[in-house]
Amino acid sequence: MMKKRLFASFAATALIVGSLVVASSTAQGATRTVTVWSPYTTGNLDLWNAAIKRVEAANPGLTVSSV
């Protein structure tokens, strides 16, 4: 009888921990969009866009739009 209770408590704990892990990983995978206003119009605009691409590559799920 004690073994069944012990096994049931371990199973319930594993189920709760598993659902928490799935919930937290789902929240981290959410997409976010950030809008930035660029002070550049010509030559430095290429550097600005390259920096935006690096930030997006380093942060999956993040989209940066430059205005």
NORQUIRA-V146301 format. One record per residue. N is the residue number from 1. NEAR is the number of other ideal C-beta (glycine too) atoms within 8 Angstrom. Layout:
BEGIN
<<N & NEAR> <N & NEAR>>
END
This chain:
BEGIN
<<1 & 4> <2 & 5> <3 & 6> <4 & 7> <5 & 8> <6 & 8> <7 & 8> <8 & 8> <9 & 8> <10 & 8> <11 & 8> <12 & 8> <13 & 8> <14 & 8> <15 & 8> <16 & 8> <17 & 8> <18 & 8> <19 & 8> <20 & 8> <21 & 8> <22 & 8> <23 & 8> <24 & 8> <25 & 8> <26 & 8> <27 & 7> <28 & 7> <29 & 6> <30 & 7> <31 & 6> <32 & 7> <33 & 8> <34 & 8> <35 & 8> <36 & 9> <37 & 6> <38 & 9> <39 & 3> <40 & 9> <41 & 4> <42 & 5> <43 & 6> <44 & 7> <45 & 10> <46 & 7> <47 & 9> <48 & 11> <49 & 9> <50 & 8> <51 & 8> <52 & 11> <53 & 8> <54 & 8> <55 & 10> <56 & 10> <57 & 6> <58 & 5> <59 & 7> <60 & 3> <61 & 8> <62 & 11> <63 & 8> <64 & 11> <65 & 8> <66 & 10> <67 & 6>>
END
